[in-house]
Each structure stands twice: as C-alpha cells, then as structure tokens.
Amino acid sequence: MADALTIAALLLTAFMATTVVLTRDPARQAIVLSAYGLVLAVLFVVMQAPDVAMSQTAIGTVVVPLIVMLAVHAIRRHHGREPDDGGER
C-alpha cells in the first residue's frame, strides 16, 4: 500500500511539474505553481518528511507564487498595461 501511495504521489508531482512548465501566462503560472507546491508538500509527507512538507507549504505554496504575482503586476504597471488585458500589445 505504501508503494502505491508513493508512486501515485510521484506521478501527481510529475504531472503538476509538467503543467507548470506548459502554462504560458505568468499570472496563471503562479497559480499553478502554488498548486504544485501543495502537491510537493503532499509528496514530502508521503516520503515521511513532515518538517520539509511544512516548509514547502509555507514557501512553495504561498510566498513564491505571491512574489511572482507581485512581480508580474509591477511589470505590467511599468509597461502601462492593465493586469486584466491579457498582456498583449
């Protein structure tokens, strides 16, 4: 049973990593990155590393996507684009 859970967590992690890479819009990528961080935290719990999972949850699920979203917003403001126009000129 433990092997099946480990394999499932690894496959879900690989799927989410691929999804992050294939997402083109930076704002959406930050949201998918947050979900990927959550999946990584689950993987760490399955691999019996709860301390690493807590760190991953705090940093990978919350802080990094927030910084990415703030950077995307600042770049769009600097270039005179509104955040909801799709980023096209």
N, C-alpha and C positions, 0 to 999 in steps of 0.2 A: 504494500500500500504506500509506503514512504517513497519507493522508487517511482511509482506512478505520479505521485504528487510533485516530486522533484522534476520529472520530465514535463509535466503539464506547466509548471511554473517557468521552466526554461523556454518552452515553446511560446508561451504567452509573452515572455520578455523579448524573445527574438522577433515576434510579430510586432510588438509595440515599438521596438527599435527601428524596424523597417518602416513603420508608419510615420515615425518622427522624421526620418530621412526623406521620405517621399512627399511630405507635406510642403507645399511651396510657399504659402503665405506665412510670413513671420509671426503674425499675431495668432493664427491658428496653430502654428508650430509650437508656440509657447504653451498653449492649452494641451496639446498632445504630449508635449514634454512633461507637463505636470502629471498626466496620466501614466506616462512611462516611469516617472519617479515613484509613483504609488505601486506600480507593478514590480519594480525593483525592490521596494521595501517588502512586498509580499514574498518575493524570492529569497530575500535575506532571512525572513522569519522561517521559511521552509528549510533553509540551509542551517538553521539553528544559530543565527547571529542577530539576536534581538537588539543589541546595542547599536549595531550598524544599521539595522532597519529603522530605528528611531532617528538616527542622524540623517538617513536618506529621506525619511518622511519630512523632516524639518527643512533640510536644504534642497533636496532634489524635487520635492513636490510643491514647495511654497516659495522659497527665496529665489532660486534660479529663474523659474518662469516669471516671477514678479519683476526681476531685474530686466529680463528680456522684453517684457511688455512695456516697461518704463522707457527702455532704450528705443523701441520701435515708435512709441508715442513721441518721444523727443525728436527723433529723426524726421518723422512726418511733419511735426510742427515747424522744425527748422527749414524744411524744404517747402513750406507753405501748403502742405496737403492736409486735408481733414482726415482723421482716423477712419471714418466710415466711407470714404470714396473708393476703396479697393486698391489704393496705392498706384493707380495708373495716371499717367500724364497725358 
